[in-house]
Amino acid sequence: MKALLLLNGEPYAGELPRGVPAYCCDGAYAWAKGRADIVKNIGDFDSLKEPPVPPPEEIYPSEKNFTDGEIALRKMISDGVTEIDCYGAFGGRADHFLGNIQLLHFALLHGVSMRLISEDAEIFAVRGTFRAGEFEGKTVSVFPFSSPLHILDSGGMKYGYPKVIDYGECRGVSNIVLSPSAYVAFGEGCTALVIINLGSV
């Protein structure tokens, strides 16, 4: 089951997929209403000036242990969602953006494929082999999301990778996908954070 997660960061200006259920967090409703098929509104609604539709099942206190995004992600997993495209995760407060990246790891640990999408980039977490062919011609950067990140093999990329990338190292930044069969294979138990530059190389 696929669904959208809409967050209250920088509004997404592109077209949102229709016919896909959307879980909308708090102030994201202001930019997403009428543009997505919202099935649940989630959050404390401390940054929203109008009642959302559909009405929230629960209004959370503004002082709580989880961000609205994490509450929504947990609900989505509980509802059986296995694939999530997340919009509105970029911009806004830097700590919220970094927190949204952490949600990628939480989703991965629960068997859910999740991407943060802006007009300029996609960010997701990967284990095993990253099949990069769909991004032919794009710039891809790989960071350790678990340390160290062991790279077993790669192909179809402009540059080779070192065998190990550790925290504090940027040797996985700015490679280019050259082939529809491009791939990067990571070691067992390793998690990589992948950033795709959707703009020019």
C-alpha positions, 0 to 999 in steps of 0.5 A, spaced: 500 500 500 502 506 497 501 513 501 503 520 501 506 523 507 505 531 507 509 535 512 509 542 514 516 544 511 517 548 505 511 547 501 511 543 495 510 547 489 510 541 484 504 536 482 502 531 487 499 524 485 492 524 486 488 517 487 493 516 493 491 516 500 495 522 504 496 523 511 497 530 512 501 533 518 498 540 521 500 546 517 501 542 511 494 542 510 494 550 508 498 548 502 496 541 500 488 542 501 485 541 494 491 538 491 492 531 495 487 526 497 487 527 504 484 521 508 487 523 515 489 530 518 494 529 524 498 533 529 497 538 534 494 544 529 498 549 533 500 552 526 493 551 522 488 557 522 482 553 519 479 546 521 482 541 516 478 536 512 477 531 514 476 532 521 482 529 525 481 523 529 485 526 535 488 533 537 495 532 540 498 537 545 503 541 542 508 539 548 509 532 546 515 526 545 514 525 538 514 530 532 507 530 528 511 527 522 513 521 527 506 520 529 503 520 522 509 515 520 507 510 526 500 511 524 501 509 517 505 503 518 500 501 523 495 502 517 499 497 513 502 502 508 509 499 505 511 505 501 511 512 502 512 519 498 513 524 503 513 532 501 514 538 505 520 535 509 525 540 506 526 547 508 523 550 515 527 549 521 534 545 520 532 541 526 525 539 523 529 537 517 534 533 520 529 529 524 525 528 518 531 524 515 531 520 521 524 518 520 527 514 513 531 510 518 525 508 522 521 507 516 526 502 513 527 498 520 519 497 519 520 494 512 517 501 509 520 504 503 520 512 504 522 517 500 523 525 502 521 529 495 522 536 493 523 539 487 530 539 487 532 532 490 530 525 493 532 522 499 532 515 502 535 510 506 537 503 502 540 497 505 543 491 500 543 493 493 541 500 490 539 500 483 540 507 480 538 506 473 532 510 474 536 516 475 541 515 469 544 522 468 543 524 475 548 526 480 547 521 486 551 522 493 551 516 498 552 517 505 553 512 511 547 512 515 550 506 519 557 506 521 562 504 517 558 503 510 561 498 507 561 498 499 562 491 496 561 493 489 558 498 484 557 499 476 554 504 471 557 510 475 562 515 473 566 514 479 568 508 483 567 508 491 572 506 496 571 500 500 569 503 506 565 510 508 565 512 515 562 518 519 565 524 518 567 522 510 564 525 504 567 520 499 560 518 497 558 525 494 557 527 487 557 521 483 553 521 476 549 515 474 551 513 467 547 507 465 540 504 466 543 498 469 547 502 475 548 499 482 551 500 488 552 494 493 552 495 500 555 490 506 550 486 510 547 490 515 549 497 512 545 502 511 546 508 506 543 515 505 542 516 498 541 523 495 539 524 488 540 531 485 534 532 480 536 538 477 542 539 473 549 535 474 
